[in-house]
């Protein structure tokens, strides 16, 4: 019987391979065969660790979400206690945009899962809403911190706007629309329009 | 030799069938066989009208864009001359959201083409940028009309924000996020945040 650490490592090897298959060929390219080939292991071993395709797709989705979450948490910790709400929101949004290879691949994989929901071959359904919901809560909290005098309902609606705009922006960038510079300019413009001050009290 | 009208009608029959195949199974479901079956004609006939798969995918993309463009033009004409810029922008954005079956199917098909660009199996590439570019120009024009005193560059950036937000909103709705009512509330909130007055001069 393999040790738990080996078990986890092997599962990780398989979900990493599934992730690469999705980046290269979309969700429809994922089969026991393609993932086994990408991981350099046998089809039987993939089947041993994940009984069904749905199971390893869910595990892949979860592993990409966890990796993104961990990167997020590091970025958040790096911000320190003195960060302004605007800097905090800007950091979070920047982390979501496909500005380097890692974030691009992440956006492609999560986008593929989201798109599968649209065409009725959804794997993760409700799971894919967890991230936007968490983003909206986080942004709304920062907006309330930035503009304590504003109506609280405005923070929620503003945060939803932010989530929609950044979702659309990420999607556009993946398709080749715009540049990193124009994307960041758009994020700043959005924060200006939401009257998020550059400094506390300013 | 078939008359031109018959020829056009037949091509339309085929691109309509391709559209239905995409709505049901995504772009990867499209083959000469599936489209012929959906159109109720022979594979040979599809091949006679469209030599390659790429050709009829392009024709399908174009036919969906044309149908959307025609619906847009009708909506625009219905607005009349006295329409405020805000009403005009609101009408255009509403027309883009998947609020009924027709617009939902349109958004799915155009989304499928856009997504294919991301995963490198793009069919329409530059063609898929035509619609967002046209939208940005139209919205920027209306924003300038609504806020003649504002800096002109702001209208461009605001229009890009609108396009991104509505793109993200449409994508979210397709995945089952939110309701028609919450989507329209978000559009209104966006126009408020861009300081688009409800009336001329106010």
Boltz contact constraints between the chains, C-beta under 6 A:
constraints:
  - contact:
      token1: [A, 26]
      token2: [B, 119]
      max_distance: 6.0
  - contact:
      token1: [A, 28]
      token2: [B, 28]
      max_distance: 6.0
  - contact:
      token1: [A, 114]
      token2: [B, 175]
      max_distance: 6.0
  - contact:
      token1: [A, 115]
      token2: [B, 115]
      max_distance: 6.0
  - contact:
      token1: [A, 117]
      token2: [B, 175]
      max_distance: 6.0
  - contact:
      token1: [A, 118]
      token2: [B, 174]
      max_distance: 6.0
  - contact:
      token1: [A, 118]
      token2: [B, 175]
      max_distance: 6.0
  - contact:
      token1: [A, 119]
      token2: [B, 26]
      max_distance: 6.0
  - contact:
      token1: [A, 157]
      token2: [B, 189]
      max_distance: 6.0
  - contact:
      token1: [A, 160]
      token2: [B, 186]
      max_distance: 6.0
  - contact:
      token1: [A, 161]
      token2: [B, 165]
      max_distance: 6.0
  - contact:
      token1: [A, 161]
      token2: [B, 190]
      max_distance: 6.0
  - contact:
      token1: [A, 164]
      token2: [B, 165]
      max_distance: 6.0
  - contact:
      token1: [A, 164]
      token2: [B, 168]
      max_distance: 6.0
  - contact:
      token1: [A, 164]
      token2: [B, 169]
      max_distance: 6.0
  - contact:
      token1: [A, 165]
      token2: [B, 161]
      max_distance: 6.0
  - contact:
      token1: [A, 165]
      token2: [B, 164]
      max_distance: 6.0
  - contact:
      token1: [A, 165]
      token2: [B, 165]
      max_distance: 6.0
  - contact:
      token1: [A, 165]
      token2: [B, 168]
      max_distance: 6.0
  - contact:
      token1: [A, 167]
      token2: [B, 168]
      max_distance: 6.0
  - contact:
      token1: [A, 168]
      token2: [B, 164]
      max_distance: 6.0
  - contact:
      token1: [A, 168]
      token2: [B, 165]
      max_distance: 6.0
  - contact:
      token1: [A, 168]
      token2: [B, 167]
      max_distance: 6.0
  - contact:
      token1: [A, 168]
      token2: [B, 168]
      max_distance: 6.0
  - contact:
      token1: [A, 169]
      token2: [B, 164]
      max_distance: 6.0
  - contact:
      token1: [A, 174]
      token2: [B, 118]
      max_distance: 6.0
  - contact:
      token1: [A, 175]
      token2: [B, 114]
      max_distance: 6.0
  - contact:
      token1: [A, 175]
      token2: [B, 117]
      max_distance: 6.0
  - contact:
      token1: [A, 175]
      token2: [B, 118]
      max_distance: 6.0
  - contact:
      token1: [A, 186]
      token2: [B, 160]
      max_distance: 6.0
  - contact:
      token1: [A, 189]
      token2: [B, 157]
      max_distance: 6.0
  - contact:
      token1: [A, 190]
      token2: [B, 161]
      max_distance: 6.0
  - contact:
      token1: [A, 193]
      token2: [B, 193]
      max_distance: 6.0
